[in-house]
Amino acid sequence: MKVVVLHGQSHKKNTYRLVHMLLEKLHCTEEDIKEYVANGTGQCIGCTKCILEDEQLCPHREQIAPIIEAIDGADVIILDSPNYCMGMSGQLKSFCDHMAYRWISHRPNPDMKNKIGIAVSTTAGAGAGKATKAIREQFIWWAMGRTYMLPITVAANTIDEMNEKKKKKMNQKVQKLANKINHTAGSVKPSIKTRVLFMIMTKVHDKFRWSEIETKYWQEKGLIR
């Protein structure tokens, strides 16, 4: 399987290590994995050119295009971020903002329904669950077929300092998730939520046709007539 990882931070601490624990258990080689960091991709300025005109007009297109291309070619997409004030990091959220034109409500890639999205976060105390839920919500609006979350409360400064009970529980969660991914990758059946959202937006685009650019896109993809 092909895997893409987008790290929501540049340092290689707990969340980074957790992701690599998961990668080691997946049925793929090092050559099958591509890793990127959200830092340096440019902060979305809300110009809406990607939605209203053309995504190529994004002022940060040169930085984000390789990541999007890798996502399109992958079977599994992992987005990770430590808990930053009960959410994902600002730089990862900015990348997600750059992906607004790819939402189901605009110009989604239909192939996303065949992919798996994994949201990963760690925290010393509370908040990892909130961060992974926020990331997972982005996956759903990208029309991702299956999504999973891996939030871990370290309850220490580092994974090495975790007590053995928590460390064992963490390892079990990682193994359980890896088993699901290994079993599902390549034969993903889209979730009910993804199918329903896609069905609703197909009807909306077919009926209202508010954007010439988006109507043309949906027609070219064979989603509406």
Rosetta blueprint (number, residue, H / E / L):
1 M L
2 K L
3 V E
4 V E
5 V E
6 L E
7 H E
8 G L
9 Q L
10 S L
11 H L
12 K L
13 K L
14 N H
15 T H
16 Y H
17 R H
18 L H
19 V H
20 H H
21 M H
22 L H
23 L H
24 E L
25 K L
26 L L
27 H L
28 C L
29 T L
30 E H
31 E H
32 D H
33 I E
34 K E
35 E E
36 Y E
37 V E
38 A L
39 N L
40 G L
41 T L
42 G L
43 Q L
44 C L
45 I L
46 G L
47 C L
48 T L
49 K H
50 C H
51 I H
52 L H
53 E L
54 D L
55 E H
56 Q H
57 L H
58 C L
59 P L
60 H L
61 R H
62 E H
63 Q H
64 I H
65 A H
66 P H
67 I H
68 I H
69 E H
70 A H
71 I H
72 D H
73 G L
74 A L
75 D L
76 V E
77 I E
78 I E
79 L E
80 D E
81 S L
82 P L
83 N L
84 Y L
85 C L
86 M L
87 G L
88 M L
89 S L
90 G H
91 Q H
92 L H
93 K H
94 S H
95 F H
96 C H
97 D H
98 H H
99 M L
100 A H
101 Y H
102 R H
103 W L
104 I L
105 S L
106 H L
107 R L
108 P L
109 N L
110 P H
111 D H
112 M H
113 K H
114 N H
115 K L
116 I E
117 G E
118 I E
119 A E
120 V E
121 S E
122 T E
123 T E
124 A L
125 G L
126 A L
127 G L
128 A H
129 G H
130 K H
131 A H
132 T H
133 K H
134 A H
135 I H
136 R H
137 E H
138 Q H
139 F H
140 I H
141 W H
142 W L
143 A L
144 M L
145 G L
146 R E
147 T E
148 Y E
149 M E
150 L E
151 P E
152 I E
153 T E
154 V L
155 A L
156 A L
157 N L
158 T L
159 I H
160 D H
161 E H
162 M L
163 N L
164 E H
165 K H
166 K H
167 K H
168 K H
169 K H
170 M H
171 N H
172 Q H
173 K H
174 V H
175 Q H
176 K H
177 L H
178 A H
179 N H
180 K H
181 I H
182 N H
183 H H
184 T H
185 A L
186 G L
187 S L
188 V L
189 K L
190 P L
191 S L
192 I H
193 K H
194 T H
195 R H
196 V H
197 L H
198 F H
199 M H
200 I H
201 M H
202 T H
203 K H
204 V H
205 H H
206 D H
207 K H
208 F H
209 R L
210 W L
211 S L
212 E H
213 I H
214 E H
215 T H
216 K H
217 Y H
218 W H
219 Q H
220 E H
221 K L
222 G L
223 L L
224 I L
225 R L
